[in-house]
Amino acid sequence: MVGKARNFQQRVTISLTQRDHERLERAAKQEEVSISQVVRRAVRDYLDRQVQRELALGSSPVERTTGRQTT
């Protein structure tokens, strides 16, 4: 991990149940990464699946907050 450039530009705060936090801790420990890395991967996977669903339905990915088409 040392020496890798990171380009994280947004910070997000969430609240989790104790059980979910403990599960995240175990997953991070097993993979020898931080909880943040586990969460970022989960979010990225979720968003990728959303795009695939939209493409399968024949619709273009749209930003839900603005209604503008993404490029």
PyMOL commands that set and color helices and strands:
alter all, ss='L'
color gray80, all
select helices_A, chain A and resi 18-31+35-56
alter helices_A, ss='H'
color red, helices_A
deselect
rebuild
show_as cartoon
